[in-house]
Amino acid sequence: MTGTITCRAPRPEDRARWGELFTGYLDFYNVPEEDRDLDMVWGWLLDPQHLVRGLLAVQPSGEIVGLAHFHEMPYTLRASRICYLSDLFVDPNVRGQRIGQTLIDAVLAVCREEGWTSCRWLTADNNYSGRSLYDRFSPKTPFIAYMVSPAN
């Protein structure tokens, strides 16, 4: 039930539970162990000067059940600032309660507060459950993403 879920910034005492959720997210996207640096990302989230920000979805009991990581991004086509939603994950045991929607709504509230003109994100083509949520916000764009390592 989204009426009972609150979204807030991560706190130092949230590290263990956040780590469990973020590991679930990394597992979903098959990120190899050697490419994971949870301590680095956690440090970014707690650093008020860092670009990356986070929100945690919290049940009334205090249990953390979801996360969103996002940051500001310049958008040159419109000479504006937008939001890039990097990561969104909800504990599989509580899916279907609109927690993902609540997290995106909370990110959009930050966008409004910051004056960001839009929010964008990527997802895997086969992330059907995620895409059913995202389609409630907007139709998918016609853009195709590329990712190249500078080492190549």
KAKA-V336088 format. One record per residue. PHI is phi in degrees with one decimal (* if undefined). OMEGA is omega in whole degrees, -180 to 180 (999 if undefined). NEAR is the number of other C-alpha atoms within 10 Angstrom. Layout:
BEGIN
((PHI/OMEGA/NEAR) (PHI/OMEGA/NEAR))
END
This chain:
BEGIN
((*/-176/11) (-68.4/180/14) (-63.9/-179/11) (-101.3/180/10) (-86.7/172/23) (-114.5/177/18) (-118.8/-179/22) (-148.8/177/14) (-69.8/177/15) (-64.5/177/19) (-120.4/-179/13) (-51.6/-178/11) (-73.5/180/8) (-89.2/-170/14) (-54.4/-175/15) (-62.9/-178/10) (-68.0/176/14) (-57.1/-180/21) (-60.8/177/15) (-63.2/-179/12) (-67.8/-179/20) (-65.9/175/24) (-63.2/175/17) (-61.0/178/16) (-64.6/179/18) (-63.5/177/17) (-62.0/-180/12) (-57.5/-179/11) (-92.9/176/12) (54.0/176/9) (-75.6/-178/12) (-62.6/180/9) (-50.3/-175/10) (-68.4/179/6) (-95.6/-177/8) (-95.6/174/13) (-138.5/-177/9) (-61.8/-180/14) (-63.5/179/11) (-63.7/-178/9) (-63.7/179/16) (-60.3/177/21) (-59.7/177/14) (-60.3/-176/16) (-63.9/-179/22) (-88.3/-178/17) (-87.5/-177/12) (-65.1/179/10) (-90.8/-178/9) (-80.9/-179/11) (-64.3/-176/12) (-74.5/177/20) (-123.2/180/23) (-143.6/172/22) (-133.3/176/22) (-117.1/175/26) (-90.5/-173/26) (-125.3/176/18) (-76.7/178/18) (-55.5/179/10) (-70.8/-177/8) (97.9/-180/10) (-71.2/177/13) (-84.2/-174/21) (-123.1/179/22) (-166.3/180/27) (-144.2/172/27) (-140.8/174/23) (-119.6/-175/20) (-154.8/177/22) (-158.0/176/17) (-73.1/179/17) (-144.9/175/17) (-67.6/179/13) (-123.9/-172/14) (-67.1/-178/9) (-62.3/-180/6) (-119.0/-178/9) (48.3/-178/8) (-139.7/176/13) (-111.1/178/18) (-127.2/178/21) (-108.2/171/23) (-112.7/178/20) (-87.8/-175/22) (-75.8/-171/16) (-141.0/175/16) (-142.8/-179/23) (-149.8/176/24) (-123.4/177/24) (-50.9/-179/18) (-56.0/-179/11) (-70.9/-178/7) (-125.0/179/12) (-67.5/-179/14) (91.2/-180/13) (-110.3/179/13) (65.6/178/16) (-70.3/176/27) (-60.0/178/24) (-62.9/179/17) (-62.3/178/19) (-64.2/179/26) (-63.4/177/22) (-58.3/180/14) (-68.1/176/19) (-64.5/178/24) (-63.5/175/18) (-64.3/175/13) (-62.2/178/14) (-55.9/179/20) (-63.2/179/12) (-61.0/-177/9) (-85.5/-178/13) (78.4/177/13) (-74.6/-171/19) (-85.3/177/14) (-163.6/177/15) (-132.9/179/18) (-133.3/178/12) (-157.9/176/12) (-115.7/170/14) (-147.2/178/15) (-70.0/180/9) (-57.2/-178/8) (-92.2/176/8) (-85.4/-172/11) (-64.2/180/11) (-68.1/177/10) (-63.6/-179/15) (-64.9/177/17) (-65.7/174/10) (-68.9/-175/15) (-61.7/179/17) (-64.2/176/10) (-72.1/-179/9) (-90.6/-175/12) (-169.2/172/8) (-68.2/179/9) (-65.4/-179/10) (-84.1/178/8) (-84.9/-176/6) (-79.8/177/6) (-114.5/-177/6) (-92.4/173/7) (-126.5/179/5) (-141.0/-176/5) (-124.9/175/6) (-80.8/178/5) (-64.5/178/5) (-72.0/-179/4) (-85.0/999/4))
END
